[in-house]
Amino acid sequence: MSIDKKEYKQYATNHYSHYPSGEYPSYLAYGFRPMFLLLAPYIVISIILWSLSFSGIISLSFIKDPLSWHMYEMLFGIGIAGIIAFFLTGAPELFPGTIPVVGKYLAILILIWLLGRVSFWFIDYINIYIVSFINLIPLLWIIILVFKPVVFDPKRRHLSLAIGLLTLFALQIYFFLSILSFVKTSTYEILLLSLGCFTILELLALRRINMEAINELLEYEGIDETFYSRAPRYNLAIFCVSIYTILEFFFPDNSILAYVAFASAASILGIINDFFLKDNNILLKPFVIYMISIFILMSCGYGFLAFDYLNDDLYALNHFRHFLTTGVFGLVFYIVMIIISTIHTGRHLFSNFYIALGVVFIIIATIIRSLIPFYEEYLIQSYIVSSILWGIPFIIYMKLFFPFLLNPRVDGIPG
C-alpha cells in the first residue's frame, strides 16, 4: 500500500475520534501514561537490586531462585509492561474503531500488572496458582482487546502481532507449568525460548514504530519524502530468528546453530537499508542513529552467539545474550518510551544531550556486560558498573518525560 505523508499522518491520528467521552486525569488518559510512570522506576529498582544481590552486597533471602526471578522479571515483567503500553496506545491506531482503554479500566489493568510484580517477587510465600493467574491476566487482556479487529480485518495486516502475543501467552503458561512440575522442561529453557519470541515481537513492533517516528521527524523538518519499513527485510530477519530460536530449544548443542545465528545477524543488519532514502540523507539525525543502534546491537547478539558456537574453548552464550537483553531490550524500551511520550502528548520528536547520553550509557553497559568472558576476573565490578549505567537512562527519562505524562496533551486533543 502506497501512501503519501499527508495520508499517513491522517491514518496515524484518526483514532482520537473514538476517544471515550468524559473527563479523565492525565495519568489515566491513555495506556502509555500510567504504564511508563511505573515502568521507568521499576526498571531502575529491579536492575540495581539484581546487581547488588548477584555481587553479594545485599541478600534477597525471600527469593529462593534469584536467576529465574531476574530472567522472568526482565522478560515477562518488563516485557508485558511494554506490550500493555504499545497495544493500549497503538491498538486504536492499528485497528480503526477500537476505543482506547482509559480511566478506571486502565487503572484496573495497571493494578493487576503491579500485583503480578509483587506476587512474583514473593512467589515462594504465595500460592503458585494465584501468582500464575495474576501474571497471566494482563497479556490475556491485551489478546482479547486485539482479537476481534485482527480476525475481522480482511487484509490481516497485523495478524503477525496477534500470533506473537498468543505465542508469548502460551510460553508464559508453559513457564508456570514448569514451576509446578507439570512439564519436564526447565524454566531456564522456556525463558530462552521466550527471549527469541520477544525478539521477534520487537522486530514486528519496530517496523511500525519506525514508520510513525521517522515520518513524524521528516514532516517536522520539512523533508518531502516518506519513510517505509520494508516488509521483506523484516520478514527475513524474523524467519532467521525464528529458526534459530526453535533449533536452539530442541537441539541446543547442534553446530548448525552457528550458521543460523550468522544468518540472523546478517538479515537484521539488512534492515538498516531502510534508512537510506532516495533523495535525502537522514543517517546522522539523532533518532535515526538511535534506531540503527538497536539493529546493530541485535545483530551483534546473534553474531557473538555464532562466534561462541564455533569456538570450542569459549562457552559464553549467556553473557553474549545480553546484547539482546541489556542492549536491545534496554534500548528499545528507552527509545520507544521517549517516542510515545513525545508524539502521543502532542509534541514533536526532539533529542538533546541527556537523551543521547542515555543511549550511549545503554550501549556501554551492554558492551561491558556482554563481553565479560574476555575479562572474567572483573565479573562483579562489571555487573555493578553496567547495571548502574543501564539504570541511569531511565532516571533521565523520568526527569525529562514525567511532566509530559502527568499533564494533558499540549495540542488539546484528548489522550
C-alpha positions as CSV (number, residue, x, y, z in Angstrom):
1,M,0.0,0.0,0.0
2,S,1.5,3.3,-1.1
3,I,0.5,6.5,0.9
4,D,1.9,10.0,0.9
5,K,2.9,11.8,4.0
6,K,-0.4,13.7,4.5
7,E,-2.4,10.5,4.2
8,Y,-0.1,8.7,6.6
9,K,-0.4,11.5,9.2
10,Q,-4.2,11.3,8.9
11,Y,-4.1,7.5,9.3
12,A,-1.9,7.7,12.3
13,T,-4.1,10.1,14.2
14,N,-7.7,9.3,13.2
15,H,-8.1,7.0,16.3
16,Y,-8.6,10.1,18.5
17,S,-12.1,10.5,17.1
18,H,-13.1,7.3,19.0
19,Y,-11.8,8.6,22.4
20,P,-14.4,7.9,25.2
21,S,-16.4,10.9,26.4
22,G,-15.8,12.2,29.9
23,E,-13.0,13.7,31.9
24,Y,-10.0,11.6,33.0
25,P,-6.9,12.5,35.0
26,S,-3.9,12.9,32.7
27,Y,-2.2,9.8,34.2
28,L,-5.2,7.7,33.1
29,A,-5.9,9.5,29.9
30,Y,-4.1,6.9,27.6
31,G,-2.5,3.5,28.2
32,F,1.2,4.5,28.0
33,R,0.9,7.2,30.7
34,P,0.4,5.1,33.9
35,M,2.5,2.3,32.5
36,F,5.5,4.4,31.8
37,L,5.1,6.2,35.1
38,L,5.5,2.9,36.9
39,L,7.8,1.1,34.5
40,A,10.7,3.5,34.5
41,P,11.3,3.4,38.3
42,Y,10.6,-0.4,38.3
43,I,13.4,-1.0,35.7
44,V,15.8,1.0,37.8
45,I,14.9,-0.7,41.1
46,S,15.0,-4.2,39.6
47,I,18.4,-3.9,37.9
48,I,20.1,-2.3,40.9
49,L,18.7,-4.9,43.3
50,W,19.7,-7.7,41.0
51,S,23.3,-6.4,40.6
52,L,23.7,-5.8,44.4
53,S,22.3,-9.3,45.1
54,F,24.4,-11.0,42.5
55,S,27.6,-9.3,43.8
56,G,26.8,-10.3,47.4
57,I,26.4,-6.8,48.7
58,I,22.8,-7.5,49.8
59,S,20.7,-10.7,50.2
60,L,17.3,-11.1,48.7
61,S,16.6,-14.0,51.0
62,F,12.9,-14.1,50.2
63,I,13.7,-15.1,46.6
64,K,14.8,-18.7,46.5
65,D,15.6,-18.8,42.8
66,P,17.1,-15.4,42.0
67,L,18.2,-16.3,38.5
68,S,14.7,-17.3,37.4
69,W,13.3,-14.3,39.2
70,H,15.7,-12.0,37.4
71,M,15.1,-13.5,33.9
72,Y,11.3,-13.7,34.3
73,E,11.1,-10.1,35.5
74,M,13.4,-8.7,32.8
75,L,11.4,-10.6,30.1
76,F,7.8,-11.0,31.2
77,G,7.6,-8.5,34.0
78,I,9.1,-5.6,32.0
79,G,8.2,-7.1,28.6
80,I,4.5,-7.3,29.2
81,A,4.5,-3.8,30.6
82,G,5.9,-2.7,27.2
83,I,3.2,-4.8,25.4
84,I,0.5,-3.1,27.5
85,A,1.8,0.3,26.7
86,F,2.3,-0.4,23.0
87,F,-1.0,-2.1,22.3
88,L,-3.2,0.2,24.5
89,T,-1.6,3.1,22.7
90,G,-1.4,1.5,19.2
91,A,-4.5,-0.7,19.0
92,P,-6.9,2.2,18.3
93,E,-4.4,3.3,15.6
94,L,-3.7,-0.1,14.2
95,F,-7.4,-1.1,14.3
96,P,-9.6,1.9,13.4
97,G,-12.7,2.0,15.5
98,T,-11.1,0.4,18.6
99,I,-12.0,2.5,21.7
100,P,-9.0,3.5,23.8
101,V,-8.8,1.9,27.3
102,V,-8.8,4.8,29.7
103,G,-10.0,5.7,33.2
104,K,-10.9,3.1,35.7
105,Y,-10.5,0.1,33.3
106,L,-7.0,1.3,32.6
107,A,-6.3,1.7,36.3
108,I,-7.5,-1.9,37.0
109,L,-5.2,-3.3,34.3
110,I,-2.2,-1.4,35.6
111,L,-3.0,-2.5,39.2
112,I,-3.2,-6.2,38.1
113,W,0.3,-5.8,36.4
114,L,1.6,-4.3,39.6
115,L,0.1,-7.1,41.7
116,G,1.8,-9.5,39.3
117,R,5.2,-8.0,40.1
118,V,4.7,-8.1,43.8
119,S,3.3,-11.7,43.7
120,F,6.2,-13.0,41.7
121,W,8.7,-11.4,44.0
122,F,7.1,-13.4,46.8
123,I,6.3,-16.4,44.8
124,D,7.8,-18.8,47.4
125,Y,5.3,-17.5,50.0
126,I,2.1,-17.2,47.9
127,N,0.1,-20.0,46.3
128,I,1.7,-20.5,42.9
129,Y,-1.8,-20.8,41.2
130,I,-2.7,-17.4,42.5
131,V,0.7,-16.0,41.3
132,S,0.3,-17.5,37.8
133,F,-3.3,-16.4,37.5
134,I,-2.5,-12.8,38.3
135,N,0.5,-12.7,36.0
136,L,-1.4,-14.2,33.1
137,I,-4.3,-11.7,33.2
138,P,-2.6,-8.6,31.6
139,L,-1.4,-10.4,28.5
140,L,-4.8,-12.2,28.1
141,W,-6.5,-8.8,28.4
142,I,-4.4,-7.5,25.5
143,I,-5.1,-10.6,23.4
144,I,-8.8,-10.1,23.9
145,L,-8.5,-6.4,23.0
146,V,-6.9,-7.1,19.6
147,F,-8.7,-10.4,18.8
148,K,-11.8,-9.1,17.1
149,P,-10.1,-6.4,15.0
150,V,-7.4,-8.9,13.8
151,V,-9.9,-11.6,12.9
152,F,-12.3,-9.2,11.1
153,D,-9.6,-7.3,9.2
154,P,-9.9,-8.6,5.6
155,K,-6.3,-7.8,4.8
156,R,-4.9,-9.5,8.1
157,R,-2.3,-6.7,8.3
158,H,-1.5,-7.2,11.9
159,L,-2.0,-11.0,12.2
160,S,1.7,-11.5,13.0
161,L,1.4,-9.3,16.1
162,A,-1.6,-11.4,17.3
163,I,0.3,-14.6,16.7
164,G,3.3,-13.2,18.6
165,L,1.0,-12.4,21.6
166,L,-0.6,-15.8,21.6
167,T,2.8,-17.5,21.5
168,L,4.1,-15.4,24.4
169,F,0.9,-16.2,26.3
170,A,1.5,-20.0,25.7
171,L,5.1,-19.7,26.8
172,Q,4.1,-17.9,30.0
173,I,1.7,-20.7,30.8
174,Y,4.5,-23.2,29.9
175,F,6.8,-21.4,32.4
176,F,4.3,-21.7,35.3
177,L,3.6,-25.3,34.4
178,S,7.4,-25.9,34.7
179,I,7.4,-24.4,38.2
180,L,4.5,-26.6,39.1
181,S,6.4,-29.6,37.7
182,F,3.7,-30.5,35.2
183,V,6.3,-30.4,32.5
184,K,9.9,-31.6,32.5
185,T,11.3,-28.6,30.6
186,S,13.3,-26.3,32.8
187,T,12.2,-22.8,33.4
188,Y,15.6,-21.6,32.0
189,E,14.9,-23.3,28.6
190,I,11.5,-21.8,28.5
191,L,12.8,-18.4,29.2
192,L,15.4,-18.7,26.5
193,L,12.6,-19.6,24.1
194,S,10.7,-16.6,25.3
195,L,13.6,-14.4,24.6
196,G,13.5,-15.4,21.0
197,C,9.8,-14.7,20.9
198,F,10.2,-11.3,22.4
199,T,12.9,-10.5,19.9
200,I,10.5,-11.3,17.1
201,L,7.8,-9.2,18.6
202,E,10.3,-6.4,18.9
203,L,11.0,-6.6,15.2
204,L,7.3,-6.5,14.5
205,A,6.8,-3.5,16.7
206,L,9.8,-1.6,15.5
207,R,8.6,-1.9,11.9
208,R,5.5,0.1,12.9
209,I,7.2,2.4,15.3
210,N,9.9,3.3,12.8
211,M,7.2,4.3,10.3
212,E,5.5,6.6,12.7
213,A,8.6,8.1,14.3
214,I,10.7,8.7,11.2
215,N,7.8,10.1,9.2
216,E,7.0,12.4,12.1
217,L,10.6,13.6,12.1
218,L,10.7,14.1,8.3
219,E,7.5,16.1,8.4
220,Y,8.7,18.3,11.3
221,E,11.9,19.1,9.4
222,G,10.1,19.8,6.1
223,I,11.7,16.8,4.2
224,D,9.3,15.9,1.4
225,E,9.9,12.2,1.4
226,T,8.2,9.2,3.0
227,F,10.0,6.6,5.1
228,Y,8.9,3.0,4.6
229,S,9.8,0.0,6.7
230,R,10.2,-2.7,4.1
231,A,8.3,-5.8,5.0
232,P,10.6,-8.3,3.1
233,R,13.6,-7.2,5.2
234,Y,11.8,-7.6,8.5
235,N,10.3,-10.9,7.4
236,L,13.7,-12.4,6.5
237,A,15.1,-11.3,9.9
238,I,12.0,-12.8,11.7
239,F,12.3,-16.0,9.7
240,C,16.0,-16.4,10.6
241,V,15.5,-15.6,14.3
242,S,12.5,-18.0,14.5
243,I,14.6,-20.8,13.0
244,Y,17.4,-20.1,15.4
245,T,15.1,-20.0,18.4
246,I,13.4,-23.2,17.6
247,L,16.6,-25.1,16.8
248,E,18.3,-23.9,20.0
249,F,15.3,-25.1,22.0
250,F,15.2,-28.6,20.5
251,F,18.9,-29.0,19.6
252,P,21.0,-26.7,21.8
253,D,24.3,-28.3,21.0
254,N,23.9,-28.6,17.2
255,S,26.7,-26.9,15.3
256,I,24.3,-25.7,12.7
257,L,23.2,-23.1,15.2
258,A,26.3,-21.1,14.4
259,Y,25.4,-20.6,10.8
260,V,21.7,-19.9,11.6
261,A,22.9,-17.3,14.1
262,F,25.1,-15.7,11.5
263,A,22.2,-15.6,9.1
264,S,20.1,-13.9,11.8
265,A,22.8,-11.3,12.3
266,A,23.1,-10.6,8.6
267,S,19.4,-10.4,8.0
268,I,18.9,-8.0,10.9
269,L,21.7,-5.7,9.6
270,G,19.9,-5.7,6.3
271,I,17.0,-3.8,7.9
272,I,19.3,-0.8,8.2
273,N,19.0,-0.3,4.4
274,D,15.5,1.2,5.0
275,F,17.2,4.3,6.4
276,F,18.9,5.1,3.1
277,L,16.3,7.3,1.5
278,K,16.3,8.0,-2.2
279,D,16.6,11.8,-2.2
280,N,17.7,12.7,1.4
281,N,20.4,11.6,3.8
282,I,18.9,11.1,7.3
283,L,21.5,8.8,8.7
284,L,23.0,11.4,11.0
285,K,19.7,12.5,12.5
286,P,19.5,11.6,16.2
287,F,16.5,9.3,16.3
288,V,17.7,7.5,13.1
289,I,21.0,6.8,14.8
290,Y,19.2,5.5,17.9
291,M,17.0,3.2,15.8
292,I,20.0,1.9,13.8
293,S,21.8,1.2,17.1
294,I,19.0,-1.2,18.1
295,F,19.5,-3.2,15.0
296,I,23.3,-3.2,15.4
297,L,23.1,-4.5,18.9
298,M,20.6,-7.1,17.9
299,S,22.9,-8.2,15.1
300,C,25.9,-8.3,17.5
301,G,23.9,-10.5,19.8
302,Y,23.4,-13.2,17.2
303,G,26.8,-12.7,15.7
304,F,28.5,-13.3,19.0
305,L,26.3,-16.3,19.7
306,A,27.5,-17.7,16.4
307,F,31.1,-17.0,17.3
308,D,30.7,-18.9,20.6
309,Y,29.3,-22.0,18.8
310,L,32.4,-22.0,16.5
311,N,34.8,-21.6,19.4
312,D,35.0,-24.8,21.4
313,D,37.1,-23.1,24.2
314,L,34.7,-20.3,24.9
315,Y,31.3,-21.1,26.4
316,A,29.9,-17.6,26.9
317,L,26.4,-17.9,25.4
318,N,24.6,-16.5,28.5
319,H,26.9,-13.5,28.5
320,F,26.6,-12.8,24.8
321,R,22.8,-12.9,25.1
322,H,23.0,-9.6,27.0
323,F,23.4,-7.9,23.6
324,L,19.7,-9.0,23.2
325,T,18.6,-8.2,26.7
326,T,20.7,-5.4,28.2
327,G,21.2,-3.9,24.8
328,V,18.2,-4.5,22.6
329,F,15.6,-4.7,25.4
330,G,17.1,-1.7,27.1
331,L,17.4,0.5,24.1
332,V,14.0,-0.5,22.6
333,F,12.3,0.4,25.9
334,Y,14.2,3.7,26.3
335,I,13.7,4.9,22.8
336,V,10.1,3.7,22.4
337,M,9.2,5.3,25.7
338,I,10.6,8.6,24.5
339,I,8.9,8.4,21.1
340,I,5.5,7.6,22.5
341,S,5.8,10.0,25.4
342,T,6.6,12.8,22.9
343,I,4.4,12.1,19.9
344,H,1.3,11.0,21.9
345,T,1.4,14.0,24.1
346,G,1.1,16.3,21.1
347,R,4.8,17.2,20.8
348,H,7.4,16.9,18.0
349,L,10.3,14.5,18.4
350,F,13.4,16.1,19.9
351,S,16.7,15.0,21.2
352,N,19.2,16.7,23.5
353,F,22.5,15.9,25.2
354,Y,20.8,14.0,28.1
355,I,18.7,11.7,25.8
356,A,21.8,11.0,23.7
357,L,23.8,10.3,26.9
358,G,21.2,7.7,27.9
359,V,21.6,5.9,24.6
360,V,25.4,5.9,25.0
361,F,25.1,4.6,28.6
362,I,22.9,1.7,27.5
363,I,25.4,0.8,24.7
364,I,28.4,1.0,27.0
365,A,26.5,-1.1,29.7
366,T,25.8,-3.7,27.0
367,I,29.4,-3.9,25.9
368,I,30.6,-4.2,29.5
369,R,28.0,-6.8,30.4
370,S,28.2,-8.9,27.2
371,L,31.9,-9.2,26.9
372,I,32.6,-10.3,30.5
373,P,34.0,-13.7,29.2
374,F,37.1,-11.7,28.0
375,Y,37.8,-10.3,31.5
376,E,36.1,-12.6,33.9
377,E,38.4,-11.6,36.8
378,Y,36.4,-8.3,36.9
379,L,33.0,-10.1,36.9
380,I,31.5,-8.4,40.0
381,Q,32.8,-5.0,39.1
382,S,31.4,-5.3,35.6
383,Y,28.0,-6.3,36.8
384,I,27.7,-3.4,39.2
385,V,29.1,-0.8,36.7
386,S,26.9,-2.0,33.8
387,S,23.8,-2.1,36.0
388,I,24.3,1.5,37.2
389,L,25.0,2.7,33.6
390,W,21.9,0.8,32.4
391,G,19.7,2.3,35.0
392,I,20.8,6.0,34.5
393,P,18.9,6.4,31.1
394,F,15.6,5.6,32.8
395,I,16.3,8.1,35.5
396,I,16.9,10.6,32.7
397,Y,13.6,9.6,31.2
398,M,11.8,10.2,34.5
399,K,13.3,13.7,34.8
400,L,12.5,14.8,31.2
401,F,9.3,13.0,30.4
402,F,7.3,12.5,33.6
403,P,6.0,16.1,33.3
404,F,4.7,15.1,29.8
405,L,2.9,12.1,31.3
406,L,1.3,14.0,34.1
407,N,-0.1,16.8,32.1
408,P,-2.7,17.0,29.2
409,R,-1.6,16.9,25.6
410,V,-0.2,20.3,24.5
411,D,-2.3,20.3,21.3
412,G,-5.6,19.9,23.2
413,I,-6.5,16.5,21.8
414,P,-7.8,14.0,24.4
415,G,-5.4,11.3,25.4
